[in-house]
Amino acid sequence: MTNFYLIWFIATKLIFWSPFLVEGQSMEPTLHDRELFVIDKQVFRDGELQRGDIVVFSFGDDYYYVKRVIGLPGETVRIGGSTVEIKQPGGEYQTLVEPYLTGETVKYGDERFFIVPENEYFVLGDNRAHSKDSRSFSYPYVRAEQIYGKYLWPSGEID
């Protein structure tokens, strides 16, 4: 009977979790090329995504991206010089503190503004100099339904 419970537990978790393999350098130093991790496919069961969450998404083709959530629905993201700033509705711009970035200063160039629509997210790679992300997508936002899962493990917690 113990084997039944073990198989049941694993099968149940596979419904909600999935392995994923990183391809490329866009999330270094957090995630490295060819690194395997686990995503939670029920990303919205505990509410909305939080700033700083790492997500896997696709625009409907066979390519999946791994990026970090920076701008949340309803916020304005201002990028320019070497800073990313966030303004919540009715608030003031606050410089985003990003401890996951390397000590290297990022040069964003001219100032740009992104107003994140409802049910959509603004995402960036941790390796900003080598990342195709919201700054370069033809449509800069990722819709909630395009998100396949949220990074869970090895650094996240597994119940």
GROMACS elastic network, one bead per residue, 0.5 to 0.9 nm:
[ bonds ]
;  ai    aj funct       b0    kb
    1     4     6  0.51525   500
    1     5     6  0.66846   500
    1     6     6  0.88759   500
    2     5     6  0.52815   500
    2     6     6  0.63064   500
    2     7     6  0.87042   500
    3     6     6  0.50140   500
    3     7     6  0.60750   500
    3     8     6  0.84004   500
    4     7     6  0.51916   500
    4     8     6  0.59843   500
    4     9     6  0.84998   500
    5     9     6  0.59313   500
    5    10     6  0.85393   500
    6     9     6  0.50994   500
    6    10     6  0.62345   500
    6    11     6  0.85583   500
    7    10     6  0.52039   500
    7    11     6  0.60080   500
    7    12     6  0.84470   500
    8    11     6  0.51613   500
    8    12     6  0.60027   500
    8    13     6  0.85711   500
    9    12     6  0.52147   500
    9    13     6  0.62408   500
    9    14     6  0.87217   500
   10    13     6  0.51754   500
   10    14     6  0.62058   500
   10    15     6  0.88767   500
   11    14     6  0.51509   500
   11    15     6  0.66206   500
   12    15     6  0.54097   500
   12    16     6  0.70889   500
   12    17     6  0.88305   500
   13    16     6  0.52955   500
   13    17     6  0.57439   500
   13    18     6  0.86098   500
   14    18     6  0.61938   500
   15    18     6  0.77621   500
   15    41     6  0.79235   500
   15    42     6  0.89658   500
   16    39     6  0.83761   500
   16    40     6  0.58394   500
   16    41     6  0.51448   500
   16    42     6  0.58451   500
   16    43     6  0.89889   500
   17    38     6  0.65156   500
   17    39     6  0.55412   500
   17    41     6  0.55534   500
   17    42     6  0.78879   500
   17   149     6  0.83377   500
   17   152     6  0.85427   500
   18    37     6  0.84786   500
   18    38     6  0.55601   500
   18    39     6  0.53835   500
   18    40     6  0.67339   500
   18    41     6  0.69153   500
   18   149     6  0.83575   500
   19    36     6  0.68269   500
   19    37     6  0.56901   500
   19    39     6  0.62670   500
   20    35     6  0.83754   500
   20    36     6  0.57008   500
   20    37     6  0.53801   500
   20    38     6  0.58674   500
   20    39     6  0.68426   500
   20    56     6  0.86337   500
   21    33     6  0.81438   500
   21    34     6  0.59098   500
   21    35     6  0.56983   500
   21    37     6  0.64289   500
   21    38     6  0.86762   500
   22    25     6  0.83947   500
   22    27     6  0.85492   500
   22    31     6  0.72355   500
   22    32     6  0.67023   500
   22    33     6  0.53468   500
   22    34     6  0.51000   500
   22    35     6  0.53082   500
   22    36     6  0.64202   500
   22    37     6  0.79675   500
   22    65     6  0.86816   500
   22    66     6  0.73775   500
   23    26     6  0.85229   500
   23    32     6  0.79596   500
   23    33     6  0.50594   500
   23    34     6  0.57003   500
   23    35     6  0.78992   500
   23    65     6  0.87758   500
   23    66     6  0.87948   500
   24    27     6  0.78633   500
   24    28     6  0.87047   500
   24    32     6  0.72709   500
   24    34     6  0.75598   500
   24   130     6  0.89535   500
   24   131     6  0.89498   500
   25    28     6  0.55088   500
   25    29     6  0.83244   500
   25    31     6  0.79356   500
   25    32     6  0.62209   500
   25    33     6  0.57156   500
   25   125     6  0.89322   500
   25   126     6  0.89662   500
   25   127     6  0.68944   500
   25   130     6  0.66727   500
   25   131     6  0.74745   500
   26    29     6  0.87227   500
   26    31     6  0.83177   500
   26    32     6  0.83241   500
   26    33     6  0.85702   500
   26    66     6  0.80169   500
   26    67     6  0.78396   500
   26   124     6  0.87928   500
   26   125     6  0.52465   500
   26   126     6  0.62439   500
   26   128     6  0.69960   500
   26   129     6  0.81283   500
   26   130     6  0.54299   500
   26   132     6  0.74086   500
   26   133     6  0.88640   500
   27    30     6  0.57554   500
   27    31     6  0.52007   500
   27    32     6  0.67082   500
   27    33     6  0.84666   500
   27    66     6  0.72910   500
   27    67     6  0.67991   500
   27    68     6  0.82406   500
   27   124     6  0.88025   500
   27   125     6  0.51585   500
   27   127     6  0.53212   500
   27   128     6  0.82866   500
   27   130     6  0.86866   500
   27   131     6  0.76254   500
   28    31     6  0.50706   500
   28    32     6  0.54311   500
   28    33     6  0.80382   500
   28   101     6  0.83323   500
   28   102     6  0.85742   500
   28   125     6  0.81453   500
   28   126     6  0.59760   500
   28   127     6  0.53494   500
   29    32     6  0.65844   500
   29   100     6  0.76091   500
   29   101     6  0.72773   500
   29   102     6  0.69821   500
   29   126     6  0.71352   500
   29   127     6  0.71372   500
   30   100     6  0.67606   500
   30   101     6  0.81490   500
   30   126     6  0.71224   500
   30   127     6  0.87983   500
   31    34     6  0.88055   500
   31    35     6  0.65931   500
   31    36     6  0.88810   500
   31    37     6  0.89252   500
   31   126     6  0.87380   500
   32    35     6  0.54228   500
   32    36     6  0.89023   500
   33    36     6  0.89210   500
   36   154     6  0.87254   500
   37   151     6  0.73919   500
   37   152     6  0.75476   500
   37   153     6  0.57653   500
   37   154     6  0.61531   500
   37   155     6  0.89746   500
   38   150     6  0.84770   500
   38   151     6  0.62866   500
   38   152     6  0.55734   500
   38   153     6  0.51028   500
   38   154     6  0.70735   500
   39    42     6  0.89059   500
   39    43     6  0.85875   500
   39    55     6  0.80671   500
   39    56     6  0.78681   500
   39   148     6  0.84593   500
   39   149     6  0.53797   500
   39   150     6  0.51120   500
   39   152     6  0.50262   500
   39   153     6  0.69783   500
   40    43     6  0.57817   500
   40   148     6  0.84717   500
   40   149     6  0.51571   500
   40   150     6  0.51518   500
   40   151     6  0.64214   500
   40   152     6  0.59031   500
   40   153     6  0.88391   500
   41    44     6  0.85435   500
   41   147     6  0.87027   500
   41   148     6  0.60417   500
   41   150     6  0.66714   500
   42    45     6  0.55819   500
   42    46     6  0.83489   500
   42   148     6  0.84658   500
   42   149     6  0.67037   500
   42   150     6  0.80507   500
   43    46     6  0.72613   500
   43    47     6  0.80586   500
   43    48     6  0.79796   500
   43    49     6  0.74663   500
   43    55     6  0.87949   500
   43   147     6  0.81336   500
   43   148     6  0.78812   500
   43   149     6  0.54942   500
   43   150     6  0.56014   500
   44    47     6  0.50940   500
   44    48     6  0.56226   500
   44    49     6  0.69722   500
   44   144     6  0.87844   500
   44   149     6  0.89032   500
   45    48     6  0.81103   500
   46    49     6  0.86560   500
   49    52     6  0.86626   500
   49    53     6  0.66931   500
   49    69     6  0.78181   500
   49    72     6  0.79167   500
   49   121     6  0.89052   500
   49   150     6  0.84940   500
   50    53     6  0.57036   500
   50    69     6  0.71546   500
   50    70     6  0.84970   500
   50    72     6  0.75132   500
   51    54     6  0.88201   500
   51    68     6  0.78115   500
   51    69     6  0.52060   500
   51    70     6  0.52562   500
   51    71     6  0.67035   500
   51    72     6  0.67920   500
   52    68     6  0.57117   500
   52    69     6  0.52369   500
   52    70     6  0.61604   500
   52    98     6  0.85063   500
   53    67     6  0.84580   500
   53    68     6  0.56274   500
   53    69     6  0.54322   500
   53    70     6  0.82441   500
   53   150     6  0.69855   500
   53   151     6  0.71717   500
   54    66     6  0.68667   500
   54    67     6  0.55651   500
   54    69     6  0.61992   500
   54   123     6  0.88830   500
   54   149     6  0.87565   500
   54   150     6  0.58420   500
   54   151     6  0.52482   500
   54   152     6  0.85428   500
   55    65     6  0.79872   500
   55    66     6  0.56759   500
   55    67     6  0.56477   500
   55    68     6  0.61958   500
   55    69     6  0.71324   500
   55   123     6  0.87652   500
   55   147     6  0.68140   500
   55   148     6  0.75319   500
   55   149     6  0.57805   500
   55   151     6  0.57550   500
   56    64     6  0.64082   500
   56    65     6  0.54798   500
   56    67     6  0.67442   500
   56    68     6  0.89648   500
   56   146     6  0.87361   500
   56   147     6  0.59444   500
   56   148     6  0.55127   500
   56   149     6  0.53432   500
   56   150     6  0.62423   500
   56   151     6  0.74579   500
   57    60     6  0.88934   500
   57    63     6  0.85357   500
   57    64     6  0.54708   500
   57    65     6  0.53927   500
   57    66     6  0.67806   500
   57    67     6  0.83321   500
   57   142     6  0.77926   500
   57   144     6  0.89991   500
   57   145     6  0.87789   500
   57   146     6  0.54826   500
   57   148     6  0.50443   500
   57   149     6  0.70751   500
   57   150     6  0.89964   500
   58    61     6  0.65719   500
   58    62     6  0.73949   500
   58    63     6  0.60921   500
   58    65     6  0.62100   500
   58   142     6  0.85734   500
   58   146     6  0.56613   500
   58   147     6  0.67079   500
   58   148     6  0.72542   500
   59    62     6  0.83864   500
   59    63     6  0.77156   500
   59    64     6  0.78455   500
   59    65     6  0.89110   500
   59   142     6  0.80483   500
   59   143     6  0.89558   500
   59   146     6  0.62504   500
   59   147     6  0.88701   500
   60    63     6  0.79115   500
   60    64     6  0.88969   500
   60   146     6  0.75050   500
   61    64     6  0.80378   500
   64   148     6  0.86767   500
   65   132     6  0.88600   500
   65   133     6  0.85204   500
   66   125     6  0.75165   500
   66   151     6  0.88297   500
   67   123     6  0.58585   500
   67   124     6  0.55361   500
   67   126     6  0.74501   500
   67   131     6  0.88070   500
   67   133     6  0.73637   500
   68   122     6  0.85398   500
   68   123     6  0.53297   500
   68   124     6  0.53899   500
   68   125     6  0.58949   500
   68   126     6  0.71130   500
   69    72     6  0.74101   500
   69   121     6  0.66357   500
   69   122     6  0.60936   500
   69   124     6  0.67128   500
   69   125     6  0.88791   500
   70    77     6  0.81372   500
   70    84     6  0.89296   500
   70    86     6  0.84288   500
   70    96     6  0.86686   500
   70   121     6  0.74610   500
   70   122     6  0.55916   500
   70   123     6  0.52527   500
   70   124     6  0.65867   500
   71    74     6  0.84168   500
   71    75     6  0.62085   500
   71    76     6  0.71457   500
   71    77     6  0.61654   500
   71    86     6  0.71259   500
   71   114     6  0.85980   500
   71   115     6  0.86068   500
   71   116     6  0.66343   500
   71   120     6  0.87563   500
   71   121     6  0.56518   500
   71   123     6  0.67422   500
   72    75     6  0.56793   500
   72    76     6  0.83912   500
   72    77     6  0.89893   500
   72    88     6  0.87197   500
   72   116     6  0.65380   500
   72   117     6  0.84373   500
   72   118     6  0.83007   500
   72   119     6  0.84560   500
   72   120     6  0.71149   500
   72   121     6  0.52312   500
   72   122     6  0.66629   500
   73    76     6  0.87014   500
   73   115     6  0.84139   500
   73   116     6  0.52155   500
   73   117     6  0.54369   500
   73   119     6  0.58108   500
   73   120     6  0.55740   500
   73   121     6  0.59886   500
   73   122     6  0.83689   500
   74    88     6  0.69765   500
   74    89     6  0.64767   500
   74   115     6  0.69160   500
   74   116     6  0.53657   500
   74   117     6  0.56809   500
   74   118     6  0.57508   500
   74   119     6  0.86252   500
   74   120     6  0.86473   500
   75    86     6  0.67860   500
   75    87     6  0.56393   500
   75    89     6  0.60423   500
   75   114     6  0.83209   500
   75   115     6  0.60451   500
   75   116     6  0.55296   500
   75   117     6  0.79487   500
   76    85     6  0.82487   500
   76    86     6  0.58250   500
   76    87     6  0.50816   500
   76    88     6  0.65624   500
   76    89     6  0.78132   500
   76    93     6  0.84320   500
   76   113     6  0.68019   500
   76   114     6  0.55449   500
   76   116     6  0.60712   500
   77    84     6  0.70116   500
   77    85     6  0.57761   500
   77    87     6  0.65087   500
   77    88     6  0.89602   500
   77    93     6  0.85262   500
   77   112     6  0.81655   500
   77   113     6  0.56801   500
   77   114     6  0.50177   500
   77   115     6  0.63948   500
   77   116     6  0.75851   500
   77   122     6  0.80580   500
   78    83     6  0.81509   500
   78    84     6  0.58347   500
   78    85     6  0.50310   500
   78    86     6  0.63656   500
   78    87     6  0.80448   500
   78    93     6  0.81253   500
   78   111     6  0.68703   500
   78   112     6  0.57354   500
   78   114     6  0.64776   500
   78   115     6  0.88114   500
   79    82     6  0.77333   500
   79    83     6  0.59792   500
   79    85     6  0.63890   500
   79    86     6  0.89080   500
   79   108     6  0.65991   500
   79   109     6  0.82685   500
   79   110     6  0.78904   500
   79   111     6  0.54356   500
   79   112     6  0.52915   500
   79   113     6  0.64972   500
   79   114     6  0.83837   500
   80    83     6  0.57838   500
   80    84     6  0.68265   500
   80    85     6  0.86670   500
   80   107     6  0.77218   500
   80   108     6  0.52085   500
   80   109     6  0.56217   500
   80   110     6  0.53223   500
   80   112     6  0.62537   500
   80   113     6  0.87866   500
   81    84     6  0.86457   500
   81   106     6  0.79896   500
   81   107     6  0.56443   500
   81   108     6  0.52096   500
   81   109     6  0.52176   500
   81   110     6  0.64679   500
   81   111     6  0.67919   500
   82   105     6  0.65380   500
   82   106     6  0.51881   500
   82   108     6  0.56708   500
   82   109     6  0.76812   500
   83    95     6  0.68226   500
   83    96     6  0.74865   500
   83   106     6  0.76651   500
   83   107     6  0.81220   500
   83   108     6  0.74980   500
   84    94     6  0.85267   500
   84    95     6  0.59877   500
   84    96     6  0.56330   500
   84    97     6  0.84551   500
   84   108     6  0.87308   500
   85    93     6  0.57968   500
   85    94     6  0.52582   500
   85    96     6  0.53320   500
   85    97     6  0.89788   500
   86    92     6  0.80863   500
   86    93     6  0.52742   500
   86    94     6  0.53217   500
   86    95     6  0.64670   500
   86    96     6  0.65568   500
   87    90     6  0.78802   500
   87    91     6  0.58165   500
   87    92     6  0.54541   500
   87    94     6  0.63260   500
   88    91     6  0.51944   500
   88    92     6  0.71065   500
   88    93     6  0.75884   500
   88    94     6  0.88803   500
   89    92     6  0.84227   500
   91    94     6  0.88407   500
   98   101     6  0.59085   500
   99   102     6  0.77182   500
   99   103     6  0.87822   500
  100   126     6  0.70173   500
  101   104     6  0.76668   500
  101   126     6  0.57986   500
  101   127     6  0.71888   500
  101   128     6  0.85830   500
  102   105     6  0.80908   500
  102   126     6  0.83096   500
  102   127     6  0.80806   500
  106   128     6  0.69174   500
  106   129     6  0.72846   500
  107   128     6  0.88184   500
  107   129     6  0.82753   500
  108   111     6  0.76534   500
  108   112     6  0.89774   500
  108   128     6  0.87388   500
  108   129     6  0.89927   500
  109   112     6  0.87082   500
  114   122     6  0.80576   500
  114   140     6  0.80292   500
  114   141     6  0.89109   500
  115   122     6  0.89102   500
  116   119     6  0.85882   500
  116   120     6  0.63987   500
  116   121     6  0.62596   500
  116   122     6  0.65671   500
  116   140     6  0.88227   500
  116   141     6  0.69868   500
  117   120     6  0.55256   500
  117   121     6  0.75735   500
  117   141     6  0.79384   500
  117   143     6  0.88996   500
  118   121     6  0.82365   500
  118   143     6  0.87535   500
  119   142     6  0.86484   500
  119   143     6  0.60678   500
  119   144     6  0.56770   500
  119   145     6  0.85789   500
  120   141     6  0.59504   500
  120   142     6  0.53319   500
  120   144     6  0.55920   500
  120   145     6  0.87985   500
  121   134     6  0.89355   500
  121   140     6  0.86596   500
  121   141     6  0.53825   500
  121   142     6  0.51122   500
  121   143     6  0.64372   500
  121   144     6  0.73560   500
  122   133     6  0.85268   500
  122   134     6  0.59068   500
  122   135     6  0.87251   500
  122   140     6  0.68095   500
  122   141     6  0.51346   500
  122   142     6  0.64862   500
  123   133     6  0.62104   500
  123   134     6  0.54445   500
  123   135     6  0.83573   500
  123   140     6  0.83260   500
  123   141     6  0.73676   500
  123   142     6  0.75090   500
  124   127     6  0.84958   500
  124   128     6  0.71478   500
  124   131     6  0.73926   500
  124   132     6  0.79220   500
  124   133     6  0.51727   500
  124   134     6  0.61165   500
  124   135     6  0.75703   500
  125   128     6  0.56342   500
  125   129     6  0.88257   500
  125   130     6  0.80207   500
  125   131     6  0.53834   500
  125   132     6  0.73768   500
  125   133     6  0.63626   500
  125   134     6  0.89421   500
  126   129     6  0.87693   500
  126   130     6  0.87951   500
  126   131     6  0.76873   500
  127   130     6  0.55773   500
  127   131     6  0.60219   500
  128   131     6  0.52828   500
  128   132     6  0.83146   500
  128   133     6  0.86491   500
  129   132     6  0.89696   500
  131   136     6  0.88025   500
  132   135     6  0.73563   500
  132   136     6  0.59120   500
  132   137     6  0.71714   500
  133   136     6  0.55618   500
  133   137     6  0.60389   500
  133   140     6  0.76660   500
  134   137     6  0.52567   500
  134   138     6  0.83521   500
  134   139     6  0.75830   500
  134   141     6  0.60936   500
  134   142     6  0.80282   500
  135   138     6  0.87386   500
  135   140     6  0.62889   500
  136   139     6  0.82339   500
  136   140     6  0.69340   500
  137   140     6  0.50367   500
  137   141     6  0.79035   500
  139   142     6  0.81995   500
  142   145     6  0.83351   500
  142   146     6  0.64897   500
  142   147     6  0.74349   500
  143   146     6  0.53457   500
  143   147     6  0.70659   500
  144   147     6  0.54993   500
  144   148     6  0.88268   500
  145   148     6  0.76829   500
  147   150     6  0.79228   500
  149   152     6  0.88221   500
  151   154     6  0.86898   500
  151   155     6  0.86876   500
  151   156     6  0.72730   500
  152   155     6  0.69405   500
  152   157     6  0.64650   500
  152   158     6  0.72129   500
  153   157     6  0.63253   500
  153   158     6  0.69460   500
  154   157     6  0.76297   500
  154   158     6  0.85873   500
